Amino acid sequence: MSFRRAFSFLLPVPTVVLLLQCGVLLAQTPASSAPVSAVAPSLHDRANGLLTDALKSKNPDTRKEAVQALSLAGLREPYFSQVEAMLDDKDVEVRVATVTSMVDLKNPRTVAALKKALNDDVPEVSFAAAKALWALNDPAGRDGLVAVLSGESKTASGFLTKQKRDALRMLQTPKPLFTFALMQGIGMAPIPGVGQGVSSLQGILSDPGVSGRAATALLLSKDRSPEVLKALRDALSDKDASVRAAAVHALALRNSPALLPELTPLVDDKKEAVRLRAAAAYLRLEGIKSAKPVAKK
């Protein structure tokens, strides 16, 4: 028996028809008619979301890129806590990148977190932590590096087993040495609350496809001449992704909020290494801009 016939004895036919027609119209109302906020997410929220999603990615390379990029963002929360949490990542390369980023983010919790990484079972991670602690003038880092250098046995040094030391010897290749020399040459003057992006730098140079021009952009990052600034700006639109990533990195380290309009479009770059660094650069320069005192009128 139909709905109309079942209730026709209660309501006049025209009334029943009218109610049925109203029901059909309501059922066909599109879901999009519900009230929706017309305010689009801010660029700050987009940048935060981009990095947060990358840290949770199933792809370890994406998580590694995010950790490296966050070395540019500064030690404000939630950035430090996000990086610190990645010390427990299941991927070795992600943990190594995390250690390197934490050297940039000199938070009061940095040393304690690095000492935790010092006990990592994987030699690459524990050695990275030793180097990081040594760079921060912590005695634990010095002791760890001396143990590696002297080849002391486990009974004389509890830091590394012979197996770990043997594995570490295989890490001493020309490329890490070149990276170290390049980092020493850059020597950017830091601003309190933001790092020098060492992990981001290493990430760019560790890419097998990195070009000589990208390395040149990194080397020129402390040169303040108008010619270099123009060249770095032009490099933001280079067809080589490694060059774009290097240009974003170098411009972020200039700590000039005036560069925000030029870096912002790179948040949508098709290459992950570029857009994650652009997001971190945006957050870095936005923080510097907001920290500057407002001039009195």
C-alpha positions in Angstrom: 0.0 0.0 0.0 1.4 3.4 -1.0 2.1 6.2 1.5 -0.5 8.4 -0.2 -3.2 5.7 0.0 -2.4 4.8 3.6 -2.9 8.3 4.9 -5.6 9.6 2.5 -8.3 9.0 5.0 -6.6 11.4 7.4 -5.8 14.3 5.1 -7.5 15.7 2.0 -5.8 14.5 -1.2 -4.5 18.0 -2.2 -2.8 18.2 1.2 -1.2 14.8 0.9 0.1 15.6 -2.6 1.6 18.9 -1.3 3.4 17.2 1.5 4.8 14.6 -0.8 6.1 17.2 -3.2 7.8 19.1 -0.4 9.5 16.0 0.8 10.9 15.3 -2.7 12.1 18.9 -3.0 13.9 18.7 0.4 15.5 15.4 -0.5 16.9 16.9 -3.6 18.4 19.9 -1.9 22.2 19.8 -2.6 24.5 19.2 0.3 26.5 22.2 -0.7 23.6 24.5 0.4 24.7 24.0 4.0 26.4 27.0 5.5 30.1 26.9 4.7 32.7 29.3 5.9 33.7 31.7 3.1 37.1 32.3 4.7 39.9 30.4 3.0 42.7 28.9 5.1 45.5 31.5 5.7 48.9 30.9 4.2 50.2 30.3 7.7 47.7 27.5 8.2 48.6 26.1 4.7 52.3 26.1 5.5 51.7 24.5 8.9 49.4 21.9 7.3 51.9 21.1 4.6 54.7 20.4 7.0 52.5 18.5 9.5 51.1 16.2 6.8 54.6 15.6 5.5 55.8 14.5 8.9 53.0 11.9 9.0 53.6 10.6 5.5 54.1 6.9 5.0 57.0 7.8 2.6 60.2 8.1 4.7 61.8 10.4 2.1 58.9 12.8 2.6 59.3 12.7 6.4 63.0 13.3 6.0 62.4 16.3 3.7 60.0 17.8 6.3 62.4 17.4 9.2 65.2 19.0 7.1 62.9 21.9 6.1 61.9 22.5 9.7 65.5 23.4 10.5 64.6 26.7 8.8 61.5 27.4 10.8 63.0 28.2 14.2 62.6 26.9 17.7 59.1 28.2 18.3 56.4 25.7 19.1 55.1 23.5 17.7 58.1 23.3 15.4 60.6 22.1 18.0 58.3 19.5 19.4 57.5 18.2 15.9 61.1 17.8 15.2 61.9 16.2 18.6 59.2 13.6 18.1 60.9 12.4 14.9 63.8 11.0 17.0 61.6 7.9 17.4 60.9 7.6 13.7 61.5 4.0 12.4 63.6 5.2 9.5 67.3 5.7 10.1 67.7 8.5 7.6 64.8 10.4 9.2 66.4 10.1 12.6 69.8 11.3 11.4 68.1 14.3 9.7 66.3 15.0 13.0 69.5 15.0 14.9 71.0 17.5 12.5 68.0 19.8 12.6 68.0 19.8 16.4 71.5 21.4 16.3 69.8 24.4 14.6 66.9 24.5 17.0 68.8 25.3 20.2 65.9 24.7 22.6 66.6 24.0 26.4 65.5 20.4 25.6 68.0 20.0 22.7 70.9 18.5 24.7 68.7 16.0 26.6 67.1 14.9 23.3 70.5 14.4 21.6 71.8 12.4 24.5 68.8 10.1 23.9 69.8 9.8 20.3 73.4 9.0 21.5 72.1 5.7 22.7 70.5 4.8 19.3 71.3 1.2 18.2 72.1 2.4 14.7 75.7 3.8 14.3 74.8 6.5 11.9 72.3 8.0 14.4 74.5 7.7 17.4 77.5 9.2 15.5 75.3 12.1 14.3 74.3 12.7 17.9 77.9 12.7 19.1 78.8 15.3 16.4 75.8 17.4 17.3 76.6 17.4 21.1 80.2 18.2 20.3 79.1 21.2 18.2 77.1 22.3 21.3 80.1 22.0 23.5 78.6 19.2 25.5 81.2 16.8 27.1 79.2 13.7 26.0 79.7 14.6 22.4 83.5 15.0 22.8 83.8 11.7 24.6 81.8 9.9 21.9 84.0 11.3 19.1 87.2 10.5 21.0 86.0 6.9 21.4 85.5 6.7 17.6 88.9 8.3 16.9 90.9 6.2 19.3 89.2 2.9 18.5 89.0 2.1 22.2 87.4 -1.2 23.2 84.0 -1.5 24.8 85.6 -2.1 28.2 87.4 1.2 28.0 84.6 3.2 26.4 80.9 2.4 26.8 79.9 4.7 23.9 80.5 2.5 20.9 81.0 -1.2 20.3 83.7 -2.3 17.8 81.0 -3.2 15.3 79.6 0.3 15.5 83.0 1.9 15.0 83.7 -0.3 12.0 80.4 0.7 10.5 81.2 4.4 11.1 84.4 4.1 9.1 82.4 3.4 6.0 80.6 6.8 6.5 83.8 8.8 5.9 83.4 9.6 2.3 84.4 12.7 0.3 80.8 14.0 0.0 80.3 14.4 3.8 83.6 16.1 4.0 82.7 18.5 1.2 79.4 19.2 3.0 81.2 20.0 6.2 83.6 22.4 4.3 80.7 24.1 2.6 78.9 24.6 5.9 82.0 26.1 7.5 82.2 28.5 4.5 78.6 29.7 4.8 78.9 30.9 8.4 75.6 32.9 8.5 75.1 35.2 11.4 72.2 33.7 13.4 69.2 35.5 14.7 67.9 34.4 18.2 65.1 31.9 17.7 66.0 30.7 14.2 68.6 28.2 13.0 71.0 28.2 10.2 69.3 25.4 8.3 72.2 23.0 8.4 69.9 20.0 8.0 68.2 21.6 5.0 71.6 22.2 3.5 72.7 18.6 3.9 69.4 17.4 2.4 70.0 19.4 -0.7 73.6 18.3 -1.1 72.8 14.6 -0.4 70.4 14.5 -3.4 72.3 12.5 -6.1 70.8 14.8 -8.7 71.9 18.0 -7.1 73.5 20.3 -9.7 76.7 22.4 -9.4 74.5 25.5 -9.8 72.5 24.5 -6.7 75.8 24.2 -4.7 76.8 27.6 -6.0 73.6 29.1 -4.8 74.3 27.7 -1.3 77.9 29.0 -1.4 76.7 32.5 -2.3 74.0 32.6 0.4 76.0 35.0 2.6 77.0 37.4 -0.2 74.8 40.5 0.3 75.6 42.1 -3.0 72.6 43.2 -5.3 73.9 41.0 -8.1 73.8 37.9 -6.0 70.4 38.8 -4.6 69.0 39.2 -8.1 70.6 35.9 -9.2 69.0 34.0 -6.2 65.6 35.6 -7.0 65.9 34.5 -10.6 66.8 31.0 -9.5 63.4 30.6 -7.8 62.0 30.0 -11.2 64.8 27.8 -12.5 63.7 24.6 -14.3 66.1 22.6 -12.0 64.3 21.7 -8.8 67.6 21.4 -6.8 68.4 25.0 -7.9 65.0 26.2 -6.7 65.4 24.5 -3.4 68.9 26.0 -2.9 67.6 29.4 -3.8 64.7 29.1 -1.3 67.2 28.0 1.4 69.7 30.8 0.7 67.0 33.5 0.6 65.4 32.2 3.9 68.8 32.7 5.6 68.8 36.3 4.7 66.1 36.8 7.4 64.4 39.5 5.3 60.6 39.5 5.6 60.6 41.6 2.4 61.3 38.4 0.5 58.0 36.8 1.6 56.1 37.7 -1.6 58.7 36.0 -3.7 59.0 32.9 -1.7 55.2 32.4 -1.1 54.5 31.0 -4.6 57.0 28.2 -4.1 54.7 26.7 -1.4 52.8 25.3 -4.4 55.9 24.0 -6.2 55.5 20.7 -7.9 58.7 19.3 -6.2 58.4 18.3 -2.6 61.9 19.4 -1.6 61.1 22.9 -2.9 57.6 23.4 -1.5 58.5 22.1 2.0 61.5 24.5 2.3 59.3 27.3 1.0 56.7 26.6 3.7 59.4 26.5 6.4 61.0 29.7 5.0 57.6 31.4 5.1 57.1 30.5 8.7 60.7 31.6 9.5 60.3 35.1 7.9 56.8 35.5 9.2 58.1 34.9 12.7 60.9 37.4 12.2 58.5 40.0 10.8 56.1 39.7 13.8 59.0 39.9 16.3 60.2 43.2 15.0 59.0 46.2 17.2 56.4 48.4 15.6 57.7 51.9 15.0 56.0 54.6 17.1 54.2 57.3 15.2 
